[in-house]
Amino acid sequence: MDTFFRTLISTSPNELISYEKYIGSALYHPEFGYYMKDKQKIGRQGDFITTSNISDIYGRMMATWFSHVCTNSQLDPVFCEIGAGNGRFAKAFLQEWKERIQTPLTYIIVESSPFHRKLQRELLMDDFPIVQVENINEVNAFEGMIFSNELFDALPVHVIEKENQELHEVMIGIRNNELYEQKVPLTNTDIKLFLKESQIELKEKQRLEVPLAMVEMIKGISRALIKGIVVTADYGYTNEEWMDPRRVKGSLRGYYQHQMIDDILQNPGEMDITTHIHFDYLIQKGEQENLELVSKLRQDEFLLQAGILKELANHYDPNPFSEVSKRNRAIRSLIMPSGISSYFHVVIQQKELKLKWSDFFSE
């Protein structure tokens, strides 16, 4: 057991910590956190894969779409990406902008990981001017667009469970040099407020993740954006979907070398930890911060509306490894009913704008 976690727990009240504190430390501690370490995390050599690492088409499509929105809204071409990882999305976006759009662009990256900031500089700085900051609160308020892909699913969460008709928070302690769970009566008023605002009533033995950290992130996003749009791509459920019996155990899990790990108390700091996000809460809290919902649609539907089929090249090429063949396969993989995009949704919000559907998507 890592000395850090042993000390953290032993010095906490009742020698217990919340899942939120555990996940926050396991992922984001400056020295021990998974995301902070100098190691490959994304792609074949890492622990998980993202849409933008399948192909550059995702980043290129977003650049074309953002240009379309800027034209229709007179928005400044300022694009802020939160959690840019290895920088592959940014590179694809910037390449498309440089090749096809060419108007001046400001590209801001919010990235807490020193290792990822280094990767981004190595990949981008020679060819593209970017602005890097560590925290959303360091961004000078601007007009434009804020984008994130799999940001909210990586934020720490509390965990609650209903047992004997009483709500409990699931805490973490240490015994015999191993981490273990202990349920305590729920006293956290912020969690109680979340349940009230979300109108969620847990069933007996149901476990649920509570995304309190989401609120501060949404507030930070709204503070950074004077006027513009917010686009969030992630996997998650609505409140109604959370009540499905298949979700009774919640969604908290880890990933290590592309293998799903049910017990995230194993090897803290060595694996990615993720949860499905609460879409209704994201939208509700956004509206409280003046972020008006435009649409929530599946990622494959978003890409189709944004015109991804126009990028398919008509060709006959017997070589399946040609660039055109690979690009067409990547496009199809993003819009296939069983592909990665079918598990993601895209939430579009606007602030201080009154744009219509036609301003976002061509008919």
Buried (B, 14 or more C-beta within 10 A) or exposed (E): EBEBBEEBBEEBEEBBBBBBBBBBBBBBBEEBBBBBBEEEBBBEEBBBBBBBBBBBBBBBBBBBBBBBBBEBBEBBBBBBBBBBBBBBBBBBBBBBBEEEBEEEBBBBBBBBBBBBBEBBBEBBEEEBEBBBBEEBEEBEEBBBBBBBBBBBBBBBBBBBBBBEEEBBBBBBBBEEEEBEBBBEEBEBEEBBEBBEEBEBEBEEEBBBBBBBBBBEBBBBBBEBBBBBBBBBBBBBBBBEBBBEEEBBEBBBBBBBEEEEBEEBBEBBBBBBBBBBBBBBBBBBBBEEBEBBBBBBBBBBBBBBBBBBEEBEEEEEEEEEEEEEBEBBEBBEBBBEEEBBBBBBBBBBBBBEBEBEEEBBBEE
